[in-house]
Amino acid sequence: MTALLALIFLTTGIISTLAHPASSLEKRDDISVYFSPMFASGMCLTWDPFIHLTPCAAKDTQQWSYNPLVGQESTLYIQNKTCGIGACNHEYCLSCEIDTLTASGNDNTFLWYWTRDSRLQWADTPAYCLSVVGNTQALTMNNCTDATAWAFGVTSTFSSLATGKPKYDVFANTNKGTRVHGLGRADLCLTASALPGDFLSNSPMVLAPCVSDNSLMAKYALFNLTLPSDYPTSTYTGPLTFSIPDKAGATYCVDVGNNPVMGTQLMTSWQCSGGPSQTFVLDEKSLKMSGTDWCAQVIGSGQLPGDEKDFNPMYNVVLNQCDPSNPAQNFWIKAH
């Protein structure tokens, strides 16, 4: 296949990346994923006959081989790894000579960071990210501060989430901690993406099937919440602190970082100061960053790669503008 080029115009800008220790989600290697812009969940990134958006469907031309770990770089290959997206002579391109171009090991042309804000950031020039042109189906390289936020999943059904009826075991809360549920389902819990072992700072939060208190994964899904006596008439406002510390006795909590935007991922932190980035409002309907209009939202599709034993991450959890009518923003807890 010949390289397919599309002319772009680059502007200057700076965006930082956040590195963190590898977590369970590093086990995405050789798993095909689909990408969809958060503002258009029915459209998917497509590579044939050229790079653009098309309606999501289960087809090879929408499958990508990529490792979406926050702060880590990876080649954005098409599904069979014969070609990849890069930047050729200051234009974004789909090249099938990628192995030759990167043979030296010093070429960042085809490497992309997955940022905390769910952007695909070009490793060679971190000011630029892969973006959709307005409300069109065309792609460009844009300043990362104005770039498209992407969702990824292992199926193409981004606009159809499995809300409502439980499909897995449901567990009652005990004195060991409180579970935060998502998608209106009592069998799905907000969970830190860490394998049995210990906490890792800056690990993404995911929605996964709930586990029993005796599971090795329980520590990543149980929170120390003191609810108002009349909850849910009154809402809970405060941190989401994990009820079980790490092996060294350190306490971890959920954090959204400074200056969140659409697509910012909820992540773990061991620096639990109780500041604005760690303060949430939780009622029967939503999980909201206190004092803002940002709400936690479930995105992605299918059972995400990274599962082991009883840890089966189903969806990613990011921030988006609060929308009470959106079932993907339905987070809640069972008070008793």
N, C-alpha and C positions, 0 to 999 in steps of 0.2 A: 504494500500500500504506500502510495506517495504521501509525503508530509502535506498536511492541510493547514494553510495559514490564514489568519485573520488579522488585519492591521489594527493596532490599538494605539492610543495616545496616553503616555504616562505622565503623571504629575508627581510632585514630591510630597513626602509625609513620613511620619515615623509611627510605628506601633510596636509594642514590646511583646515578647512571648514569655510564658511561664513554664519553666522546667520543673519536673517533679519525678520522684522515684517511680519506677515501673510498677504497675498494679496488675490485677487480674486481667484487665482489658488488653494487655499486651498480647494476649492469645488470640489475636485477630488475623495472624499471618495466613495468607492463602485463602482467606474468606472473601467472597465477592460481596460488595456492598453497593447500595443504590444511594444517590445523593439527590435531595430535593430542596429548593429554596424554602425557607420557613414561611415566606409570604405567599407561596403558591404550592401547597402540598400535593396538588394533583399533577405537577410537572416534575420530570426527572432529567438529570444530566445525561446526555446521550452523545456518543462518539462517532456514529455512522449515519449519514455519509460525511458529516462534519460535526464539530463540537457545538451543540446547542441544546435547548430544552425541548422535550416532546412529552405528550401525556404519558404518565407512568404506566408501565405494563411489564409483565414478567418476560423480558427478552434480553438476549446477550448484549445487545448494543447499549443497554443502560447499566450494565454491571461493570464495576471497577474493583481492581485489586489495590487496596490502600489500607494503611494502619492508622486509624484516627485516634491517636493518643495525644492529649494536650501537651504542647511544648516539644513534641518529638517530630522529626522530619521523616518523610517516607516518600517513595516514588509513587506518583499517581498513574498507575498502569490501567489500560483497558483489561477486561476480564482475563484474557489468555496471556497477558504480559508480553505481547509482541510490540506494543506501541505505548507511548505515554504522553501526557500533557506536560509541556514545558514552555520555555520562552526562547524563540529562535530569532536572532538578530533583532531583539527588542520587539518581537511580535509573539503573541502566544500561539502555540502550534501543537499539533498532534504528530509526533515523530515516531517512525518505525526504525530509526537508526539509534535508538536510545542506548543500547549496550555499547555501541562504538563511541558515542559521545561521552559516556560516563566512565569509560574504561580506566581513565587515569585516577579515578577516585576523588578528584578535586573539583568536579563539575557539579554545581548546585542547580543547573538548568532545569532538571526534572524533579527536584526535591521540593516538597510542600510541607509546611507546618500546619498541624491542626491546632488552632488557638483556643484559649479558654472561652472566647466569644463565638465559637463555632464558625470561624472563618478558615478558608484555605489560603494560607499565606505563602508567597513565593520565598523560598529559602535564600535565593541569590540576592534579591532586593526586598527585604522584609517590609518596606513601605507599601507593597502592592499585594492585592489579593484577587483571586478569581471571583468575578461578579457577574450578575445578570444585568443587561442593559435595560434599565427602567422596567416597564411591564411587557417587554418583548421576550422572544425566545433566544435572543442573541447573547453571547458571552463576551466579556472583556476583562482586562486587568485594571482594577480600580484602586484608588487610595484606600487602604484598609480601614480608615476611620469611617468611610461611607460604603463599605463593602457589604455584599450579600451574606446573611447568616444562613448556614446550611444545616439540614438534618440528614442523618444517615441511618440506614437500616438494612437488614438482610432480605427484606421483601420490598416490593414496590408499592405496598398499600399504605402510603403515608397518611392519606386522608380518611382512613377507616381504622380506628383504634378499637380494641376489644374492651369496651366499657361495660360496666354493670355487673352481670352475673359472674360469680366466682367459678373458677375452673380448678383451683388447687385447694390445699388444706387451709382452713381458717383457725387461727389460734387466739385465745383470750389473753389479754394483758395480765401480767402478774406484778409482784413487787420488784421484779428484775428490770422492768422498763415498759415504756409505752411505744406502740407501733404507729407510724404515720402511713395511712393508706392513700392510694392514688387511683384515678380513673373510676371512682365510685365503687371500687371492688375491695372487699374485706380480705381477699387472698393475696393482694399485691401490696408490698411495703417499700417505703423509701429506704434505700440501702446503700452503704458505702461500697464501692467496687474494690474490694480487697479479698484475696484468697484466705482461707484459714491460715492463721499465723499471727499477724498483728496489724495495727493501723498504719497507714501511710499518709503523710500529709499531702494535700492537693490531689487526692483521688476523687474522680467524678462520682457524684451521686447518681444512682440509677433506680428504676422501679423494677423490683424483682419479686418472685413468689415469696411470701412470708415463710419463716422457718420457726421451729419450736424453740423454746428457751434453752433447750439442751443442745442445740446445733452449734457447731463450731462457728457458724456464720451469724449467730444471734447477736453478738456484740456489735455488729455493723448495722443493725436494724432496730435496736432498742434505745429509746431516748429517755432522759431524765426530765420529765415535764411535770410541773406543779400546776394543775389546772384550777381555774376558779371554781368555787363550790357550786355555782349555778351554770357551769359550762354545759351546753353551748350557748345559753342565753347571753352570757358574757364570753368574749373571745380570749384566747391565750395570746399574750404578747411577751416575747422573750427569746432566748437562744434555743437552738436545737442541739443540745449537748448529749453526746452518747453516754448511756448510763454505766457502761463498763469501760474502765481506762485501759491503756495499752499495758504491755508487760512491765514497763518501767514506771507505771503509775501515772503517766501523763493523761490528761483529759483532752478529748477531741470534740469538735463541734462542726456544724455546717456553716459555710462561709460563701458569700457571693462576690467578694473582692470589692475593690473601689471602682466607682463609676460604671456600674453594669449597663449593658445594652441588650437589645434583642439577641438572644442566643447565648448569653453568658451562662456558663455551666455552674451549678451548685457543686461545691467541692468540700472536702474535709480540711480542717485546720487544727493544729495543736496549739496555736496562739489564740486562745479563747478569751478575748477581752470584753465581750459583750457589747462591742461597738455597733454602729449602724449596719455594717455588712454581715453581722451575725444576729440581728434582731428581726424576728418574724412575727406576723400576726396569723393565727391559725383558728379557723372556725370549722363548721361542718361542710364548707363549700370550697375553701381555697387556702393556699399557703402563700402569704404575701410578705414582701420585704417591707418592714415597718416604715411609714412615712413616705412611701412611694406608690406608684401605680404599676409596679413590677410584681408579677405573680409567677410561681413555679408552674411549668407546663411540661407535660409528657410529650416527647417527640420521638421519631424513629419508627421502626416497624419490625415485626417479627421477633424471634428470640435472638438477641444480639450475641455475637461471638464472645467468648470469655468465660463460659460456664464451666464449673467443676464441682462434682459431687452435688450438694444441694444448693449451690449458687447458680441461678439461671437468670442473668439480667435480661429483662424484656424490653425496656425502653430507657432512653436518656432523659434527664431532667434538666431543663434550662429555664431562664427567665424570659417572659414575654409580657406585653401590655395586658393588664388584667381585663378579662372578658368573662363575666358571669355566665354567659350562655355557652361557653366552650367547655365541653366535658373533659377535655385534656387537662384542664386546670382544676379539676375536682379532687382536692386533697382533704382528708379528714382523719379524725381519730375517734376511737370508741372510748367514751369517758369511763365506763364501768365494765 
